[in-house]
Amino acid sequence: MDLSAVPAEPTLVTQPRDLKEIETIDAALALPSFTAETAWTLGNLLRARLLAFAKPTVIDISLANGPHCLFRATTHSGTTPDNDSWVARKRNTVLRFGSSTWYMHNKFEGDETAFAVKYALGTRAGEYAIHGGGWPVRVRGVEGVVAVIVVSGLKQDQDHGVIVQTVGEWLETTELEIAKKKED
C-alpha cells in the first residue's frame, strides 16, 4: 500500500495548558445567543471538520437544564457505548464546575485521583472526566452555562481543540454578519 496516498489528518491549533489563557479563550467565545438552530449549525460544522480525521468520533450538544439533546452525530463507523460514557462524564464535569474539561485536566495536571479527592467524589468519581472535549456554551449577558458541547473519540487536546476552533470561526463569521446587518 502506498502510504503517500493516505491523506494526513488535519492539524488543529495547539491548545494552551495555562489556566488563565484557557479562561481568556473561553470567555472570548461567549455567544450572542443560543438556540436549537445554533446547536444544529455548530454540530454540523464540527462533524464536517471531524470527518477529516480517521478516528470515529461522537459529537453531542445538549442544554444545561437537563439532558435535552439538541444535536448528536458520529463521524465514522466504529464508535461504541464507551463513547457515550465519555460524553456523559465530560458533560457532568462541565455542568458541575462550569469549566471546560480541558481546563479541569490542566488544573489537576491530569491527576484524576487528586481531582476526585479534592471534590470528595468518592464512589461517584466515575461519573466525571477531566479529559479535554467537554466545553461550556455561554451566552453574553446570561449567568452560567446554557449548554454543553462534547466531542469524544480523538486525543483529548484534539477533542477540545476542534470545539474551540470551530466555535471561534463560527462566532467570527456570525459577528461579521451581525455587523453587516446593522450597516444595512
Secondary structure, DSSP 8 states (H G I E B T S, - for coil): --GGGS------------HHHHHHHHHHT-BS---HHHHHHHHHHHHHHHTTSSS--EEEEEESSSS-EEEEEESSTT--HHHHHHHHHHHHHHHHHSS-HHHHHHHTTT-HHHHHHHTT-GGGGGG---SS-EEEE-BTT--S--EEEEEESS-HHHHHHHHHHHHHHHHHHHHHHHHHHHH-
